[in-house]
Amino acid sequence: PAAFWEAGFGQTLAWREQTLAYRMRRGAMTGTFAGARPQRIAVRLDRVKQGRNVRAVVGRRAVHPSLQGNLLVLDLPASDEPCRFELRAERRG
């Protein structure tokens, strides 16, 4: 339902000395990752398939996620401290 995506949702996952905290809303995912090894995440953002660009930031650096089918794939670096990341669908233009 539209109201669910507008309000957003998220959770924190912890496994093998790694922690991923994220929040999803319509067309966007933000979060933090900390762990001794890099972590790959794959997500589907609804607005990407509607002809939009994707803005991705890991730490303070813009990065280019890959597209595998309808999933955006983002590689998060190993980090002792939580490293922020963001994926956001934006209008082309």
Order of alpha helices (4+ residues) and beta strands (2+ residues): alpha-beta-beta-beta-beta-beta-beta-beta-beta-beta
